Amino acid sequence: MQIIELKKITSNNNPLIKRLKILQIKSSQRKKNKSFIAEGVKEIEKAIKNNYKIENIFISENSLLLVSNKKNILSKYLKNCFIVKSDLFNKICYRSNDNNIIAIIKAKEHKLDSLIISEKPLIVIIQSPEKPGNIGAIIRTLTAAKIDLLIIADPKTDIYNPNIIRSSLGYVFSLPIIIDTSKNIINFLKSNKIKIIVAEINEKSIYHDEINYNLPLALVLGSEDLGIDNNWIKKSDYIIKIPMKSNVDSLNLSVSAGILIYHIIYQTKRIKLIK
C-alpha cells in the first residue's frame, strides 16, 4: 500500500485551524470569504462530484487509511491535505467523533438571474426558514422526490450552515438552489407563467387534495413561527392546507413539505420518475 506523506498540524494556533474554526461558527465570515466547512467523507465526496472547489482537507491522524481508501477522489487535493493531531481534530470537529475528515470548500453562487429552468418545472420555495435542521431535511426530501429546484426567499440562515450540510447528508451540494428576495422571485414566477401554490392556514385555504396540480408550479411554504408573507398570499393561485385536528396548531415544516411534495408528484405522475 502506498504511503502518502502529508503535512501535520499539531497546534490550535495554526492559521488554517483558526480559519476553519471561524468558518464553522460565523455565518458572516462564510459570506465574506465565500467559503464554508463540510465534514464527513460522503458529504465531501458529494461536493467534489458536484464541482465544488476544495481549498483544504484536514484528516485525523487516526484515519490515515482514509487517504488510501479514497485516493481516487481525494488524490488531486493531496497538496492541500493536512494530518491533524487526534486530540486537536476532536476539538475542531463539529460533529461527533465518528467523523475523520473536514474540508474548507469554496461556495457557489445561487443567483436567480443565472437560472435556466426546464419547460414544466416543479419548484419548492421556502420563505425565511430559520431552523437549519428543517432546511436540511427538506433538501433530502426534495432530492428523493426529484424536485427540479429549491428557492429560498428572504433567507435568515445561510445555505452553508454546518447543520444544513449535516442534516441534508450533503445533498445541499447536488440539489439546484436559488436564493433571492420574495419580490424578485414572485416577478420571476409570474413572468414565466408558473402557478404559485401557497401552503397556509387561513379563511381562504382549501385542503391540499381538493385541487388539480398542473405543471409548471411552485409550492411555497413559510416558517413555522411566522408563516407566509402577505405578498405571497396576494399573488398566489391557490392557498392550501393539510387536514389536522383542531387542537394542533401546525405540523413541522419538513413534515408538511414531505406530505405536500409527495401528493403533488403522485398527482402530476412525476412519481414514475423515482420508482
C-alpha positions as CSV (number, residue, x, y, z in Angstrom):
1,M,0.0,0.0,0.0
2,Q,1.3,3.4,-1.0
3,I,2.3,5.7,2.0
4,I,1.4,9.3,1.4
5,E,3.4,11.9,3.3
6,L,1.2,14.8,4.4
7,K,2.0,17.9,6.4
8,K,1.0,17.6,10.1
9,I,-0.8,20.2,12.2
10,T,-0.4,19.9,16.0
11,S,-1.3,23.4,17.2
12,N,-4.6,25.1,17.8
13,N,-2.8,28.4,16.8
14,N,-2.2,27.2,13.3
15,P,-3.6,29.8,10.9
16,L,-5.5,27.2,8.9
17,I,-7.1,25.8,12.1
18,K,-8.1,29.3,13.2
19,R,-9.7,30.0,9.8
20,L,-11.5,26.7,9.9
21,K,-13.0,27.4,13.3
22,I,-14.2,30.9,12.3
23,L,-15.9,29.5,9.2
24,Q,-17.6,26.9,11.3
25,I,-19.2,29.3,13.7
26,K,-19.6,32.6,11.9
27,S,-22.1,33.0,9.0
28,S,-20.7,36.5,8.3
29,Q,-17.3,35.1,7.7
30,R,-18.6,32.3,5.4
31,K,-20.3,35.0,3.3
32,K,-17.3,37.4,3.4
33,N,-14.8,34.7,2.4
34,K,-17.3,32.8,0.2
35,S,-16.1,29.6,1.8
36,F,-17.5,27.1,4.2
37,I,-16.8,23.9,6.1
38,A,-18.0,20.3,5.3
39,E,-17.4,17.3,7.5
40,G,-17.5,13.6,6.6
41,V,-16.4,11.5,3.7
42,K,-19.8,11.2,2.0
43,E,-20.5,15.0,2.3
44,I,-17.1,16.0,0.9
45,E,-17.4,13.4,-1.9
46,K,-20.8,14.9,-2.9
47,A,-19.3,18.4,-3.0
48,I,-16.4,17.2,-5.3
49,K,-18.8,15.3,-7.6
50,N,-20.9,18.4,-8.0
51,N,-17.9,20.6,-9.0
52,Y,-17.2,22.4,-5.7
53,K,-13.7,23.7,-5.4
54,I,-11.8,22.2,-2.4
55,E,-9.5,24.6,-0.7
56,N,-8.1,22.4,2.1
57,I,-8.7,19.0,3.6
58,F,-7.9,18.0,7.2
59,I,-7.7,14.4,8.2
60,S,-7.4,12.9,11.7
61,E,-4.1,11.3,12.4
62,N,-6.0,8.2,13.4
63,S,-7.5,7.9,10.0
64,L,-4.5,7.7,7.6
65,L,-6.1,4.7,5.8
66,L,-8.9,7.1,4.7
67,V,-6.5,8.8,2.3
68,S,-5.6,5.5,0.6
69,N,-9.1,4.2,0.5
70,K,-10.4,7.4,-1.0
71,K,-7.4,8.4,-3.1
72,N,-9.4,8.1,-6.3
73,I,-11.5,11.1,-5.2
74,L,-9.0,13.0,-3.0
75,S,-5.7,12.3,-4.7
76,K,-5.7,15.6,-6.7
77,Y,-6.1,17.5,-3.5
78,L,-3.2,15.9,-1.6
79,K,-1.0,19.0,-1.8
80,N,-3.7,20.8,0.2
81,C,-4.3,17.9,2.7
82,F,-3.1,18.0,6.3
83,I,-2.9,15.5,9.0
84,V,-4.3,16.8,12.3
85,K,-3.3,15.6,15.7
86,S,-6.2,13.5,17.0
87,D,-7.0,15.5,20.2
88,L,-6.9,18.7,18.2
89,F,-9.1,17.2,15.4
90,N,-11.7,16.2,18.0
91,K,-11.8,19.8,19.3
92,I,-12.3,21.3,15.9
93,C,-14.8,18.6,14.7
94,Y,-18.3,20.0,14.6
95,R,-19.9,16.5,14.5
96,S,-19.4,13.5,16.8
97,N,-16.1,11.6,16.9
98,D,-17.2,9.2,14.1
99,N,-16.0,11.9,11.6
100,N,-12.5,11.6,10.2
101,I,-12.2,14.4,7.7
102,I,-13.0,18.1,7.3
103,A,-12.7,20.3,4.3
104,I,-12.8,24.0,3.6
105,I,-14.8,24.4,0.4
106,K,-15.4,27.4,-1.9
107,A,-19.1,28.4,-2.0
108,K,-21.1,28.6,-5.3
109,E,-23.4,31.5,-6.4
110,H,-27.1,30.9,-6.1
111,K,-28.4,33.8,-8.1
112,L,-31.8,34.0,-9.7
113,D,-30.6,35.8,-12.8
114,S,-28.4,32.9,-13.7
115,L,-31.2,30.3,-13.5
116,I,-32.3,28.2,-16.5
117,I,-35.5,26.3,-15.9
118,S,-37.0,23.3,-17.7
119,E,-40.2,23.6,-19.6
120,K,-42.5,22.4,-16.9
121,P,-40.6,22.7,-13.6
122,L,-41.8,21.6,-10.2
123,I,-40.3,24.2,-7.7
124,V,-40.4,24.3,-3.9
125,I,-40.0,27.7,-2.3
126,I,-39.4,28.3,1.4
127,Q,-39.7,31.8,2.8
128,S,-37.4,32.8,5.7
129,P,-36.7,29.4,7.1
130,E,-34.8,29.7,10.4
131,K,-34.0,26.1,11.6
132,P,-31.1,24.6,9.7
133,G,-32.2,21.1,10.6
134,N,-35.5,21.7,8.9
135,I,-33.8,23.1,5.8
136,G,-31.5,20.1,5.5
137,A,-34.4,17.6,6.0
138,I,-36.4,19.4,3.2
139,I,-33.4,19.2,0.9
140,R,-33.2,15.4,1.4
141,T,-36.9,15.1,0.7
142,L,-36.7,17.2,-2.5
143,T,-33.7,15.2,-3.7
144,A,-35.6,11.9,-3.0
145,A,-38.6,13.2,-4.8
146,K,-36.5,14.5,-7.8
147,I,-37.8,18.1,-7.4
148,D,-36.3,20.4,-10.0
149,L,-35.4,23.4,-7.8
150,L,-35.4,24.8,-4.3
151,I,-35.7,28.5,-3.9
152,I,-35.1,30.2,-0.5
153,A,-36.8,33.6,-0.2
154,D,-35.6,36.2,2.2
155,P,-33.1,33.9,3.9
156,K,-32.4,34.1,7.6
157,T,-29.9,31.2,7.6
158,D,-27.1,30.8,5.1
159,I,-27.3,27.7,3.0
160,Y,-23.8,26.5,4.0
161,N,-24.6,26.4,7.7
162,P,-22.9,23.2,9.1
163,N,-26.2,21.9,10.4
164,I,-27.8,22.2,6.9
165,I,-24.9,20.3,5.4
166,R,-25.1,17.6,8.0
167,S,-28.9,17.2,8.1
168,S,-29.1,17.2,4.3
169,L,-26.4,14.4,4.2
170,G,-24.5,16.6,1.7
171,Y,-27.4,16.7,-0.8
172,V,-27.3,20.5,-0.4
173,F,-24.4,20.2,-2.9
174,S,-26.4,18.4,-5.6
175,L,-29.9,20.0,-5.5
176,P,-30.2,23.2,-7.6
177,I,-30.8,26.0,-5.1
178,I,-31.6,29.7,-5.7
179,I,-31.6,32.4,-3.0
180,D,-33.3,35.8,-3.5
181,T,-35.9,38.2,-2.3
182,S,-39.6,37.4,-2.3
183,K,-40.3,40.3,-4.7
184,N,-37.8,39.1,-7.3
185,I,-38.9,35.5,-7.0
186,I,-42.6,36.4,-7.4
187,N,-41.7,38.5,-10.5
188,F,-39.8,35.6,-11.9
189,L,-42.6,33.1,-11.4
190,K,-45.2,35.4,-12.9
191,S,-43.0,36.3,-15.9
192,N,-42.5,32.5,-16.6
193,K,-46.2,31.7,-16.0
194,I,-45.5,29.4,-13.1
195,K,-48.5,28.8,-10.8
196,I,-48.0,29.8,-7.2
197,I,-49.5,27.4,-4.6
198,V,-49.1,28.7,-1.1
199,A,-49.4,26.4,2.0
200,E,-51.0,28.5,4.7
201,I,-53.9,28.2,7.1
202,N,-56.4,31.0,6.7
203,E,-60.1,31.6,5.8
204,K,-59.4,31.1,2.1
205,S,-57.4,27.8,2.4
206,I,-58.7,24.7,0.8
207,Y,-57.4,21.2,1.5
208,H,-54.4,20.1,-0.4
209,D,-56.2,17.2,-2.1
210,E,-59.1,19.3,-3.4
211,I,-57.2,20.9,-6.4
212,N,-55.6,19.6,-9.6
213,Y,-51.9,20.3,-9.8
214,N,-50.7,21.1,-13.2
215,L,-47.1,21.9,-14.1
216,P,-45.3,24.3,-14.1
217,L,-45.9,25.2,-10.4
218,A,-44.2,26.5,-7.3
219,L,-45.2,25.2,-3.9
220,V,-44.5,27.9,-1.3
221,L,-44.0,27.2,2.4
222,G,-43.3,29.6,5.3
223,S,-41.5,29.4,8.6
224,E,-43.3,27.6,11.4
225,D,-43.4,30.7,13.6
226,L,-44.4,33.4,11.1
227,G,-46.0,31.5,8.2
228,I,-46.1,33.2,4.7
229,D,-45.7,36.9,4.0
230,N,-48.9,38.5,2.8
231,N,-47.4,39.4,-0.6
232,W,-47.2,35.6,-1.4
233,I,-50.9,35.2,-0.4
234,K,-52.0,38.1,-2.7
235,K,-50.0,36.7,-5.7
236,S,-51.0,33.0,-5.2
237,D,-53.2,31.0,-7.5
238,Y,-54.2,28.6,-4.7
239,I,-53.9,28.6,-0.9
240,I,-53.8,25.1,0.5
241,K,-53.7,23.4,3.9
242,I,-53.2,19.9,5.3
243,P,-56.1,18.4,7.3
244,M,-55.3,18.4,11.1
245,K,-57.1,18.0,14.4
246,S,-58.4,21.4,15.6
247,N,-56.2,21.5,18.7
248,V,-53.0,21.2,16.6
249,D,-51.6,24.5,15.5
250,S,-49.2,23.3,12.8
251,L,-47.0,20.5,11.6
252,N,-43.2,20.6,11.5
253,L,-42.1,22.4,8.3
254,S,-40.2,19.5,6.9
255,V,-43.1,17.1,7.6
256,S,-45.6,19.5,5.8
257,A,-43.2,19.8,2.9
258,G,-42.9,16.0,2.6
259,I,-46.7,15.5,2.7
260,L,-47.4,18.1,0.0
261,I,-44.5,17.2,-2.3
262,Y,-45.3,13.6,-2.5
263,H,-49.0,14.3,-3.1
264,I,-48.1,16.7,-5.9
265,I,-45.6,14.3,-7.6
266,Y,-48.1,11.5,-7.4
267,Q,-50.9,13.6,-8.9
268,T,-48.7,15.0,-11.7
269,K,-47.4,11.5,-12.4
270,R,-43.9,12.5,-11.6
271,I,-43.8,9.6,-9.1
272,K,-42.8,7.4,-12.1
273,L,-39.5,9.3,-12.3
274,I,-38.4,7.9,-9.0
275,K,-39.9,4.4,-9.0
